[in-house]
Amino acid sequence: MFVKILKGKIHRATVTDAKLHYPGSIAIDSALMEAAGILPYEAVLIADLNNGNRVETYVVPAEANSGEIVILGAAAKLVNPKDLVIILRFCYCTTEEAIKCKPKIIVLDENNKIKSTV
């Protein structure tokens, strides 16, 4: 049996821009992606702390150390610039693997720089 478990998280990212007319995704500073273990084109869940919306999409890398968190496509109707979001990465694994799993979690400051790791 497989379980779905948290594998990585970017906590309290500030959305820097939203572009409606774009094939749907989220652009994330590639240095932040690496720190949270998120791969290019990987599926993620975005939870908006400002309005409670949750959106599933995929990630495209933005310039490293740019601090960019850009909502692209239809999600731009649900998540706005300056909103605080949590970006969650999950994986499926066996119960035995899940017990040993340690997610890569980063917490960001107001400038989308890593404040701490959990």
N, C-alpha and C positions, 0 to 999 in steps of 0.2 A: 504494500500500500504506500502511496505517496502523500505527503502533506505539503501544503504551500506555506512557506516560511519567509520571514523578512531576511533579505541578504545584504541590503544596503539602504542608507537613508541620508538625504540632505535635509536638515532640519532648519526651518525659519529662513529660507531663501527669500530675498526680495525680488519680485518680478520687475525687470528693467524695461521691458517693452512687450507689446502684443501686436501681432500682425495677422489680421483676419484673412487676407487674400494670399495664402501660402498653403501648399499641401501640408496637412496637419502634422504637428510634432511639437517638440519643445527643444530649443537650443540651450545648451548648458555649457558654461566655461569648462573646457576639457580638463583643466587641472582639478576642478571640483569633481568631475566625473571619475577621474582616476582615484581620487582620495576616497570616494564612496564606492568604488568598484563597479561603476556603471559603464557598460560597453556602448559604443556607437550603435544606433538603431535598436537598442534593447527597449522592450516595453517597460513603462513605468506608470505608476499611479500618482497623480498630483492631487493633493488635498489643500484647498484654499482656506486658510485660517480666517480670512475676512468675511467670507460668505458661506462657507460650508460646502461649496461645490467640490465634487470629485470627478476627475477626468483621467481616463486611461489613454495613453498615446505612446509614441516612441521618441527616442532621444537622437538629436543630431549635435555633433560637437561644435561649440563656439570657440573663439580664440582663447588660448590658455591665459589665465590670470587677468582676464577682462572683467570678471565679475558678472558676465551676462547670463541672465535667465530670461529667455524670450519665449513667450507663448505664441505658437504659430498655428494658423488654420482655425477651424471651427471653435476650438477651445478658447480663442480670444474673445468669444461672446460670454464666457463663463469665468475667466480669470483676467484681472486687469493689472496694468502697470501699478507698481507700489504695493500690491497685495503681498502678504506673507504666505508662503507655501511650504509644504512638506512634500518632498519627492521620494517615493518609495519604490524599491526594487525588490522583487520576490523571486524565489526559485522553488522548484518542486524537488523533493528528496525523500528518501526513506526515513522512517522514524528514527532509526539508528544514526543516520547522517544529521538529522535535524537536532538531535540531542547535542551533537558536537559543534553545531554551526554557531559562529560568532559573527553577527552582522557588522559591516563597516558603517559606522554612523558618524557624520560630521555635523556640527552645529555652526551656523554662520552668524556673523555680526551684521549690522545694518548696511555694510558695503559689500556684502557677499564674500567676505574673507573668512577663512576658517578660524573660529573662536576657540573651539575645542573638539575633541574626538571622544566618543563614548565607547 
